[in-house]
Amino acid sequence: MTEVIKTNVKPTAEEIAAWEAQYGKLRQIEVNRENEQGVIETLIFCFKKNYPNKKMLVGTAQKALLDKDLMKYNEIIIKNSVVNGLDVIESDFEVFMSLTSHVDKIISEAVATLVKQ
């Protein structure tokens, strides 16, 4: 697993460009949450576009099924794909749950359409 930047959930364009140079193309997911002062803030999480691969997905699914913990699947995908803010994800359940609803977007942007012939 590569080093994950802690806490930086408001990255600059320069930081994102540096991460893209290191990891390749990134996907960004924004999460809006209320902070301790009651102010809505936008957190930006960057995910490696080329990760996870098929082998990792199969292993992750098998681990989640063996442990009888389907949330583990989302947790492993997020932890191994995120570039920044892992400590926020691990400490804020609402942020984690918001990101779990986007795991399918982390995995793939490809769109398949059934065409009737």
NORHUCOR-V46332 format. One record per residue. RES is the residue in three letters. PSI is psi in whole degrees, -180 to 180 (none if undefined). NEAR is the number of other C-alpha atoms within 10 Angstrom. Layout:
BEGIN
{{RES:PSI:NEAR} {RES:PSI:NEAR}}
END
This chain:
BEGIN
{{MET:139:6} {THR:162:9} {GLU:135:9} {VAL:133:16} {ILE:129:14} {LYS:142:13} {THR:-24:15} {ASN:87:18} {VAL:15:19} {LYS:61:15} {PRO:150:16} {THR:167:10} {ALA:-36:9} {GLU:-42:9} {GLU:-43:12} {ILE:-42:17} {ALA:-40:15} {ALA:-41:12} {TRP:-39:19} {GLU:-35:18} {ALA:-34:11} {GLN:-44:9} {TYR:-11:16} {GLY:-168:12} {LYS:141:15} {LEU:156:22} {ARG:142:19} {GLN:137:17} {ILE:127:16} {GLU:137:16} {VAL:125:17} {ASN:129:13} {ARG:159:16} {GLU:126:10} {ASN:-176:10} {GLU:-28:7} {GLN:3:6} {GLY:12:8} {VAL:134:9} {ILE:127:12} {GLU:150:13} {THR:124:15} {LEU:136:19} {ILE:121:17} {PHE:133:24} {CYS:136:22} {PHE:143:26} {LYS:127:21} {LYS:-36:21} {ASN:18:15} {TYR:140:18} {PRO:161:20} {ASN:177:11} {LYS:-42:10} {LYS:-42:8} {MET:-39:14} {LEU:-43:16} {VAL:-46:13} {GLY:-40:12} {THR:-44:20} {ALA:-43:18} {GLN:-43:14} {LYS:-45:16} {ALA:-41:18} {LEU:-42:14} {LEU:-40:10} {ASP:-7:10} {LYS:42:10} {ASP:88:12} {LEU:-23:15} {MET:-24:12} {LYS:-35:16} {TYR:-53:20} {ASN:-43:21} {GLU:-45:20} {ILE:-44:17} {ILE:-48:21} {ILE:-50:23} {LYS:-36:18} {ASN:-9:18} {SER:-25:25} {VAL:145:24} {VAL:-31:26} {ASN:156:24} {GLY:21:21} {LEU:-38:22} {ASP:-35:14} {VAL:-43:17} {ILE:-42:22} {GLU:-27:13} {SER:-14:10} {ASP:103:12} {PHE:-36:11} {GLU:-40:14} {VAL:-45:17} {PHE:-48:18} {MET:-37:14} {SER:-42:16} {LEU:-32:21} {THR:-29:18} {SER:-7:11} {HIS:11:13} {VAL:-37:16} {ASP:-32:12} {LYS:-29:16} {ILE:-40:25} {ILE:-45:21} {SER:144:14} {GLU:-5:10} {ALA:141:6} {VAL:129:5} {ALA:140:6} {THR:131:5} {LEU:125:5} {VAL:123:5} {LYS:130:4} {GLN:none:3}}
END
